[in-house]
Amino acid sequence: MSNDNAAGRSQSLRETRSVNPVREGLESTGLYHSFVLPGGRQLPGSLPIEHQKERLAAFDLPEDLSGKRVLDIGPWDGFFAFEMERRGAEVFAIDYVDLDTFRALHRHLGSKIQYERMDIYELSPERVGKFDIVLCLGVLYHLKHPLLALEKICAITKDRCIIESFAVDAAARQRGENPPIPYFEFYEYDELAGQTDNWCGPTVGALEALIRCAGFASAQVLKVFGTTACLAARRQWEGLPAEEHSLWLSGIHSHNNSGRTFNSAKEEYLVLWSPTDDAIAPPLADVSPEVDGYGVAPLSCVITDGQVVTCVRLPPFMTSGKHLVRLKIGRSAWSNALPFYVDLPPLESELTLVSLQDGVTWDESSVGWEKGGFATLWVEGLSVEADAGNVTVEISGIPHAPIDVLVEASQVNIRLRPLIRGGVHEVRVTHRGKSTKNKELQVVGDGPGIMGLELLGDAGDDGWVSKAGA
């Protein structure tokens, strides 16, 4: 492609993205939404009432929402919030600005909607509680951190969130086209609709992927029309096949150690194990993990050593303490539920490193590389939740994750890292914020070396030499 053609396509795309059909209507009417008031009087807005009803129908929400709690994020003038209230729901609406139009209509309609100025990133179960239904309409592309926002939404959603967003490939999607890899356009300035508060333009596929990555069980495209896509982000699995056989969940652990303790501030993954006679892993569409009663989209599924190994992202913003995970694959019944722990509080009791031994020869305070570099530590004060996810053994300041932790025996087993060389080392154990006093450990021999670094030799061979020392 010539530079002229590329420049022409770039200019054409910029012109297409700069169009803002809403602006003129908004400036002339003062309203974004159109309304038909209870007495039949109409208030014209930038969006025709017929278009709003078409969008509303796409949401596929029950006519009777009595007993349901609904959150409307970014309600603007409030058409959809007031409609949810008309259907019997208890409605809470938040916006990053407090609009006179919403307030005036709220007063005129005698509405009981709770309306607050709040940023989407401020949402949490502690602050606003949980909602059966969340509306996030025309908001996502305004956000610098759309995935974080969806994680916040997931944490306060019990059933579903209806998400409507600008989509860069909406027209192509309506023709049945779908790019092989989801992508975003990024807008640094006012490239989208001439507005500096528009940050990104996702494809429909990117919206689906964001929803699943944020912790929802599934993403369903409800309708694509014009330049927008409407999706349902669901917390529960739906349409699961009938149960024909049992499934046993044999174990769970973190993706980076053998423990079952997780930190909600980190990007962590649950690995689930279940025995199988199958040689081929089931497709992800047939794998339905569930955490605390909510579906979570699986990330991967493989067969390893006669077990189905399923990887699941840790759901966002989990509360401190014990949680349960279970699994259904295809026509299996739900498996047994296994516990794991998130953000355990600091340990209150003292922690004591009683002794250290070679894990093979049982030599006291000495570990030999000749037998593999295995060490056993005897530690008093471990909590019942102690595992490889919350116990760390430091040897000369280098952390070691345990191979296993046997709480009843006060036993922690590790294998020395190849960095540990022969000599005397200081050892301490840390568990849930408490550390033991140091003990000395004699390491006999050197480790197997580190692949790719065999030629480094001893420390200091290739060290920097300062000008002052030259």
Helices and strands as residue ranges (DSSP letters): H 3-18, H 21-29, E 35-36, E 42-43, H 49-58, E 69-73, H 79-86, E 90-95, H 100-108, E 114-117, G 120-122, H 125-128, E 131-137, G 140-142, H 146-155, E 157-166, H 170-174, E 184-186, E 200-202, H 204-213, E 218-225, E 228-234, E 251-254, E 261-262, E 269-275, G 284-286, E 287-291, E 294-295, E 298-304, E 307-313, E 321-329, E 338-342, E 352-358, E 366-368, G 369-371, E 374-380, E 391-395, E 398-400, E 404-406, E 411-415, E 423-431, E 434-435, E 439-444, G 454-456
